[in-house]
Amino acid sequence: MLRSFIKIGKDIAGSVIFWCAAVSIVASACHIAGDVTASFVKSRKAGEAEAVLSKSGTAEKAGSVPAGKQISEEAEFAAAGQDAGNRESGEDTAGSSLANGDLSAGSTRDDSSPEDDVSDGSASGSSKGSLSAEPLKKTVALTFDDGPHPVYTKKLLDGLLERDVKATFFVIGENIPGNEDLIARMEEEGHLIGNHTYDHVKICDMKKEDACYQVEQTSALVREITGHDTEFVRPPFGAWNPDLECSFVMIPVLWDVDPLDWTTSNTSLIVQRVTEEADDQDIILLHDFYESSVDAALQIIDILKKEGFEFVTVDKLILP
C-alpha cells in the first residue's frame, strides 16, 4: 500500500515537474520569439528611416527643400543681394529685414491698403507714400488805371520787371501821345493793356456814338503801337453800359479790392488796405498816376509773394 502511495506521489511530482518544465520552455520560446520580432521590427523601421533620410538628402541636393526653409533661404539671398546693392549705391539700409518678413527702408509700400498709399511719384525714400506736391498758390491780378504817366509808370515797370510780375494797365487815351514808348514796353514785357476811355468819362451816361468814340479812339492809339485793339475795358467809376456795342470786342473789367489810393498819399495805408483784404482770384485796383500808389504797389507785391500769392493779368482770371 505504502509503495503504491509512493509511486503515485512520484508520478504526481513527475507530472508537475514535467508541466513546469513545459511551461518554462514555452515561456522561453515566447520570449525569444518576442525579441526576434522586436529586433526585426526595429531593423525594418531603421531601414525605412534610413531610406527616408537618404531620399530627403537626395531631394535636398536636387533643390527640393521644404517650403518653409526654401522661403527663408530665398529671403536671405534676396536680402543679401539688396544689401549689396544698397552698399553700392551708398544707401545705409538693412537688407536682412527682408529675411525677417518686413520691407526695408526706401520702399513705398506699407501696411495700409493701396487706396491709402498716396504718392506723387517722386522717390522720397520714405517707407510710406506721401503727398509731397506743393500746395496751390493763391492768384491775384494787379491793375493800374489812368496812365501812362511819364515818371511813375516807368518806375512801376522797372519794379515789375525786377520782380518778374505781370500786371494790367487800363490806359487813358489822352495820356498816350508822348508816352508811346511806355505802351510799347508794356506790350514787350508781357503786360496786358486795357482801355480806360479817352478822357476818363462816365460812358453809361453818354450816347452810343460818343461812348464808342471814347473807347475806339483809345483803342486806335494802342493798336498803332501794339498791332491789336484793347479788348478789356475798365469803365471809369465802374459805370458800364452792357448794351454798348462798338467796332471791336469789349470785355468790361471791374475790381474786388479798392484801397482808394487816389484819395491819399499815405503809402503804408494803401499797403495795409490791400494786403489785409486781398484773397485768391481777386482783382486789385490801383493807379500808376501817383507816386505813393506805385511805391505801395511794389511793397504789396513783396508782401503777398511771401504769403504765397502769384500775380497774373486779368485775362487769366476772367477768361475760361
Summary of the structure (lengths in Angstrom):
residues: 320
radius of gyration: 50.9
end to end distance: 148.0
largest distance: 178.6
contacts: 884
relative contact order: 0.10
helix: 54%
strand: 9%
